[in-house]
Amino acid sequence: MSVKLPRKKRIRKEIINFVGITFSSLFFAAGYAWFLLPYNMAPGGVGGISQILKFLFGMPNGISMILINIPLFVLSFIFIGRSFGSKSIYGMIICSAMTDLISFPVLHKIGIVSDLAQFTFEVKGRIVYAMLPPEEMFLSAIAGSVLLGLGLGLIFRFRGSTGGTDIPVAMIKQKANISIGSGYYIVETGIILAVAVFMMDPKLLIWGYINLFIASRITNLVSEGLPYVKGVYIISNNVDEIRGVIFDELQRGLTLFKAMSGFNQRDINVIFCVLNRRQVPLLTDMVKEIDPDAFMIVTDVYDVLGYGFKSRKLNLQDSP
């Protein structure tokens, strides 16, 4: 049975989410408008498809992104929930609008950019407006991908989406239990290939995958955080003493496994403990002081559900 939050807390939580999505959209839009879209380097997604529409019809990227997104929101309401769907609509509108609004020509018209010439470049006979010149395209790819990944990750943390392929990405994460960045990579791959083939430019395929790699990693990092939890296996003849210091000094629980040595086939005890990264050096010193011959294995733990740990998983469904 779910616990329903008081009305004031629900309203406050929703306001924080919408404000957060608005703030995050600036990073998303800057990555697209200032670095990636001018050079057709969008890492797939609706932004990638909008490049084709602009190439064919000269349609502004933000407007085309809104038009592409409209049919996808049915999936959001059906499979993710109304809360995620409403925030997706808002996120899509604000991110798409920001992509056009903070473009350099618009910023010049409203007086924020006084000298448009410093952001104007010619690429293969067409005029583009970008933060960096064509000879620094690699820096544009890195900067744009980092900003895009930062924006996407923050938007996901506020239980929203930019629409488009973020919706199937969220569905993949929810159903297959994989990270957001990995789902993002799977969905966008086909779009990057289609853009490169349609525009008959193999370099776009390379740039797209570079941008996708960077953006997906940043999205993972921002939306889910660093893997701050470690799992430790300890094999020792002094299990009782080690167990005592873990309880008393680190205030962590543990599990004892009965195992058998593969070499001489004798019964042994194995300690398994989950703890924060900063506690690993402390545990290592304690174990080595008790038993210099102890065998330790330290491994990353993706997620922990239970007392003393905060889950890294994102809940994308409706909140009570």
C-alpha positions in Angstrom: 0.0 0.0 0.0 1.5 3.3 -1.0 1.7 6.3 1.4 0.2 9.5 0.0 2.2 12.6 0.7 0.3 15.6 2.2 -1.1 18.0 -0.4 1.4 20.9 0.5 4.4 18.6 0.2 3.1 17.2 -3.1 2.7 20.7 -4.5 6.1 21.8 -3.2 7.7 18.7 -4.7 6.0 19.4 -8.1 7.1 23.0 -8.1 10.7 22.0 -7.4 10.6 19.5 -10.2 9.2 22.0 -12.8 11.7 24.7 -11.7 14.5 22.1 -11.9 13.5 21.0 -15.4 13.4 24.7 -16.5 16.9 25.3 -15.2 18.2 22.1 -16.7 16.8 23.0 -20.2 19.4 25.8 -20.4 22.2 23.2 -20.5 20.3 21.0 -22.9 19.6 23.9 -25.3 23.1 25.4 -25.1 24.7 22.0 -26.0 22.4 21.7 -29.0 22.2 25.3 -30.3 25.7 26.5 -29.6 27.8 23.5 -30.4 26.1 20.5 -32.0 23.3 21.5 -34.3 25.3 24.1 -36.3 27.6 21.3 -37.4 24.9 18.6 -37.7 26.6 16.7 -34.9 23.5 15.9 -32.8 23.9 12.4 -31.1 20.8 10.9 -32.6 17.4 11.5 -31.0 14.8 14.1 -32.0 17.6 16.6 -32.4 19.2 14.4 -35.1 15.9 14.0 -37.0 15.4 17.8 -36.8 18.7 18.2 -38.7 17.1 16.4 -41.6 14.0 18.5 -41.5 16.0 21.7 -41.4 18.1 20.4 -44.3 15.0 19.7 -46.4 12.6 22.5 -45.4 14.7 25.0 -43.5 12.5 24.5 -40.4 13.9 25.8 -37.1 15.2 22.9 -35.0 13.1 23.7 -31.9 9.8 23.8 -33.9 10.6 20.5 -35.7 11.5 18.9 -32.4 8.1 19.8 -31.0 6.3 18.4 -34.1 8.3 15.1 -33.9 7.5 14.7 -30.2 3.7 15.0 -30.4 2.9 11.4 -31.2 5.4 10.0 -28.8 3.6 11.3 -25.7 0.9 8.8 -26.0 3.5 6.1 -25.1 4.5 8.2 -22.1 1.0 8.4 -20.7 0.3 4.7 -21.3 3.5 3.1 -20.2 5.2 5.5 -17.8 2.4 7.4 -16.1 0.7 10.7 -16.1 3.2 12.4 -13.9 6.1 11.5 -16.1 4.0 12.4 -19.1 3.1 15.8 -17.9 6.7 16.6 -17.1 7.8 15.3 -20.4 5.4 17.6 -22.2 6.7 20.6 -20.2 10.3 19.4 -20.6 9.9 19.0 -24.4 8.3 22.4 -24.9 10.8 24.3 -22.7 13.8 22.5 -24.1 12.7 22.9 -27.7 11.8 26.5 -27.2 15.1 27.2 -25.5 17.0 25.6 -28.4 15.6 28.3 -30.7 15.5 31.1 -28.2 19.2 30.9 -27.2 20.5 30.5 -30.7 22.9 33.3 -31.6 20.7 35.0 -34.2 17.9 35.3 -31.6 20.3 36.5 -28.9 21.5 39.1 -31.4 18.0 40.3 -32.1 17.2 40.8 -28.5 20.5 42.6 -27.8 22.2 40.0 -25.6 24.8 39.3 -28.3 26.1 42.6 -29.8 28.5 41.3 -32.4 27.0 38.3 -34.3 30.0 38.2 -36.7 32.2 36.5 -34.1 29.8 33.6 -34.0 29.2 33.4 -37.8 31.0 30.9 -39.9 30.8 29.3 -43.4 30.8 25.6 -43.7 30.6 23.9 -47.1 28.8 27.0 -48.6 26.3 27.5 -45.8 26.3 30.0 -43.0 26.2 28.6 -39.4 26.1 30.3 -36.0 28.2 28.5 -33.4 30.2 29.2 -30.3 33.4 27.8 -31.9 34.8 27.9 -35.5 34.8 24.8 -37.8 38.5 24.1 -37.2 37.6 23.5 -33.5 34.9 21.0 -34.2 36.3 18.5 -31.9 36.0 20.9 -29.0 32.5 21.7 -30.1 31.7 18.0 -30.0 33.0 17.6 -26.5 31.5 20.8 -25.1 28.1 20.2 -26.7 28.0 16.6 -25.6 28.9 17.5 -22.0 26.2 20.2 -21.8 23.6 18.0 -23.4 24.4 15.1 -21.1 24.3 17.4 -18.1 20.9 18.8 -19.1 19.4 15.4 -19.8 20.7 13.9 -16.5 19.3 16.8 -14.5 16.0 16.6 -16.3 15.7 12.9 -15.4 16.6 13.6 -11.8 13.6 15.9 -11.7 11.4 13.1 -13.0 11.0 14.7 -16.4 12.1 14.2 -19.9 12.8 16.2 -23.1 10.4 13.9 -24.9 11.3 12.1 -28.1 13.7 9.2 -27.5 13.9 9.9 -23.8 10.5 8.2 -23.5 11.5 4.9 -24.9 14.8 5.2 -23.0 12.8 5.6 -19.7 10.7 2.6 -20.7 13.7 0.5 -21.4 15.3 1.4 -18.1 12.0 0.6 -16.3 11.4 -2.7 -18.0 14.9 -4.0 -18.5 16.5 -2.4 -15.4 19.5 -1.0 -17.3 21.1 2.4 -16.8 19.7 5.5 -18.5 22.9 6.1 -20.4 22.9 2.5 -21.8 19.3 2.8 -22.9 20.0 6.1 -24.4 22.9 4.6 -26.4 20.7 1.7 -27.8 17.9 4.0 -29.0 20.0 6.7 -30.6 22.3 4.3 -32.6 19.8 3.8 -35.4 19.0 7.5 -35.7 22.7 8.4 -36.0 23.1 5.9 -38.8 20.0 7.2 -40.6 21.2 10.8 -40.4 24.7 9.9 -41.8 23.2 7.9 -44.6 20.5 10.5 -45.5 23.0 13.4 -45.6 25.6 11.2 -47.3 28.3 12.3 -44.9 30.2 9.4 -43.2 31.8 11.9 -40.8 28.5 12.6 -39.2 28.4 8.9 -38.2 31.7 9.3 -36.4 30.8 12.6 -34.8 27.4 11.2 -33.7 28.9 8.2 -32.0 31.6 10.4 -30.2 28.9 12.7 -29.0 26.6 9.8 -28.0 29.4 8.2 -26.0 30.2 11.4 -24.1 26.6 12.5 -23.6 25.4 9.0 -22.3 28.3 8.9 -19.8 27.5 12.4 -18.5 23.8 11.5 -18.4 24.6 8.4 -16.3 26.8 10.3 -13.9 24.4 13.2 -13.4 21.2 11.2 -13.2 22.4 8.3 -11.1 25.6 9.6 -9.4 28.9 7.9 -8.9 29.1 4.2 -7.8 29.9 5.2 -4.2 29.2 1.7 -2.7 31.8 -1.1 -2.6 31.4 -4.8 -1.9 34.2 -6.6 0.0 34.9 -10.3 0.3 37.3 -11.3 3.0 38.8 -14.8 3.5 40.8 -15.2 6.7 41.5 -17.5 9.6 40.5 -14.7 12.0 36.9 -14.2 10.9 35.6 -13.5 14.4 38.0 -10.7 15.1 37.4 -9.1 11.7 33.7 -9.4 12.2 34.0 -7.6 15.5 35.8 -4.6 14.1 33.4 -4.2 11.2 30.5 -4.1 13.7 32.3 -1.9 16.3 34.4 0.4 14.2 32.6 0.7 10.9 29.0 0.1 12.2 28.3 -2.0 9.1 26.5 -5.3 8.8 27.9 -8.3 7.1 27.1 -11.8 5.9 29.1 -15.0 6.6 29.4 -17.6 3.8 30.4 -21.2 4.4 32.8 -22.2 1.6 35.5 -24.7 0.7 39.1 -24.0 -0.3 39.7 -25.1 -3.8 43.4 -26.1 -3.2 43.1 -28.3 -0.1 39.3 -28.6 0.1 39.0 -27.5 3.7 36.1 -25.6 5.1 36.5 -21.8 5.3 34.4 -18.8 6.3 34.0 -15.9 3.9 32.9 -12.4 5.0 30.9 -10.3 2.7 30.4 -6.6 3.6 28.9 -3.6 1.7 30.2 -0.2 2.7 30.9 3.3 1.4 34.1 4.0 -0.6 35.7 6.1 2.1 35.4 3.1 4.5 37.4 0.7 2.3 40.9 2.0 3.3 39.9 1.8 6.9 38.7 -1.8 6.6 41.8 -2.7 4.6 44.0 -1.4 7.4 42.0 -3.2 10.1 42.0 -6.5 8.3 45.8 -6.4 7.5 46.5 -5.5 11.2 44.5 -8.5 12.4 45.6 -11.0 9.6 48.4 -9.9 7.2 47.7 -13.0 5.1 43.9 -12.3 4.7 42.6 -12.4 1.1 40.4 -9.5 0.1 38.3 -8.8 -3.0 36.9 -5.2 -3.5 34.3 -4.7 -6.1 31.9 -2.0 -7.3 28.3 -2.4 -6.2 25.8 -0.7 -8.6 22.9 -0.3 -6.2 21.9 -1.2 -2.6 18.5 -1.3 -1.2 18.4 -1.3 2.6 19.2 0.4 5.8 22.2 2.8 5.7 22.3 3.2 1.9 20.5 5.4 -0.6 19.4 3.8 -3.8 20.7 5.2 -7.1 17.7 4.0 -9.0 15.3 6.6 -10.5 11.6 6.2 -9.9 10.0 7.4 -13.1 6.5 6.4 -12.3 3.8 8.5 -10.7 4.5 9.6 -7.1 1.7 9.3 -4.5 
